[in-house]
Amino acid sequence: MTRIISITLCSLTALALGTSCGDSEDRDVVVEGQAGRLGGKPNIVMVTVDTLRADHLSAYGHSRETSPHLERLADQGVLFEAAFSTMGTTLPAHLSIMTGLYPHQHGYVANHGAMSGGFQSGESRRAIAEILASDGYTTAAFVSGPTVSKVTGLDAGFQHWDQHEFDKLQSLSSTSRHSSVTTDRAVAWLEAGPEEPFFLWVHYWDPHEPNIPPAPYGGQFPKGSIEEQLIEDRKIRPEVLLERFDDEELARLFHPDWGREGGDIELPPIDHDAVVDLLNRYDSDVYATDVALGRLMDCLEEQGLFDDSILVFTSDHGQALGQHDWLEHGRIQSENVHVPLVIHFPGEVIQQPLRVEDVVSVVDILPTIMARLGTDSARELLTQASGEDIFSGEYLRRFAFSQRSVRERDWELGEDTDGLKFGLTTSRWKYYHRPDGADELYDLSTDSGELIDVAAEHPEVMETLERHVLAILSRRPFTPEARQGPESEELKRFRETLGKIGYTGE
Ligand SMILES: [Zn+2]
């Protein structure tokens, strides 16, 4: 039976620290739920949107109406307000979603990890599609971008795999496909009546750079007042971006037609208006993706499948859009790792709608789903995962661990990435641990933009959070075996495509 408990707690950090709650650490209300198990095997639909930062969704408070369909889903499901990814990088983050493991445990800490031969499944390292397939599920995936293509190994366990033929195309904008096209294919598969139960994964790419929203989305969000506020609040400095990034990188963000035109790059001025234009194009791509989600939900409803299905909506990472003097992803500040997470459960398994304030990680998604199933294979994944069932009634971790990508882009050579960097988010703190440098601490209760390092003022907090980071890193690390033999044609094209979209480093 579903039981929802509303309680007032002191901050989660205070809990983690085992200290008493001071006035400054009181929170309003934390909603916890205990969910039951489902009979049978429900269909499961997973939607991941690449490069989607939570705070650009109206479902998460963005003042533009960018996500009416996600709001429709949230009205019938559970919305997690504070969900964080494990990395700001596509392949590692998706593998965390699909395995419930941290990057050092599934073994991939960069998109280039695919060059070693892709995800290597094994004992305690199985992907959800493999487990569900062994449990009798029909499995199908429809993906939209190169960094989730078959060579990455993300196809593990999928009987039907549908990807964009990026390798046959030449220009930057043609390395991925639009959400409308991917949705057409997924909807056709659903309308053909797949054998149930099924696990369907749909991956969208639209918010990933370059942001080239096609008609009718291009003019969705014309210049308004909201961008001025964002630029001011986020302290976006076009002049620093211009100095920091090379022309190709700037072109990918600020000159969306670059790559379609060929020839020399002619950059527009990288100024205030260019940032406004970038923010507007990004929001338009977010909206286009939401329309695709709406079509997918409509199809599930028309087929009579929606009510009894588990539907998960999330993202692999966010996008900096100029915040912290950064343009894209890879880093682990909130703009890069705070992701949307909305789950619709069938029937009475949990009271819905529900909003959860607790800090959770994408590694918690699979345990939370699989705990509802109660099959043998579900239990196997619960044993494997580093994440937890958020609705067990015993979810006490309440922090999210993230890891910085290794350098993937040439211009990162001068960046502060010497030595890996790890992050821990709690309801109050953002802590960064650098094995070869100074750690940092930000008080999110007064500094949500992570601008003032207060490490020196809170040594006891630093000590506790460092202990959590080191404990996670010591747990079941895995290094994949190096790929043997000559590079296949498929891998060669993959490497070339990675270069085309900017991942030219290690
Ligand atoms: Zn991504």
Residues whose N, C-alpha, C, O or C-beta is under 5 A from the ligand:
A	BS01	ZN	D50 T51 T89 T90 D316
